[in-house]
Amino acid sequence: MSSYSRKHQVRARYGGVCDKTIDNYVKRGRLPPPKYFKGCPFPFWGDDELDAADAAALDPTRTEALRTRMTELGAIGVEKKRERRTKEPTV
């Protein structure tokens, strides 16, 4: 039988982060989506799923791909900022 963690336990697992951080982790794919059991309004995460998500986050190929993507996004952001600065203001 698999064990499950409630949101407060998941928050504690990741260093006492707030609820919104856990929601953002789920939204970005860092954590799997929670399960809701019949009759219970609280989200639950399977400990096995959290362990797998942690292992995937430490995977060097995934980490390198994310680093490359973030660098690309940063470069795009810098270019857009330069474009905004060089445009003449419209009056």
C-alpha positions, 0 to 999 in steps of 0.5 A, a space after each residue: 500500500 502506498 503512503 500519501 502526504 497532505 499539503 502541509 507535509 509536502 510543504 515541510 518536505 520542501 523546506 517549509 515553503 508556502 502553499 502557493 509555492 507547492 501550487 506553482 511547482 505543480 503548475 510548472 511540472 516540478 511536482 505531480 498533480 495531487 489526488 483528491 479522494 472521494 469525500 475529502 476536499 484536501 489534496 494528497 500526493 503519493 510519496 512514491 510520486 514525489 520521490 520520482 519527481 525529486 529524482 527527475 529534478 536531479 537528472 543531469 540531462 533534464 537539469 541541463 535542458 532547463 538551464 539551456 532553456 532558461 538561458 535562451 529565455 533570458 537572452 530573449 528578455 535582454 533583446 526585448 529590453 534593448 528593443 524597447 530602449 532603442 524605440 523612439 517614443 511616440 507622441 
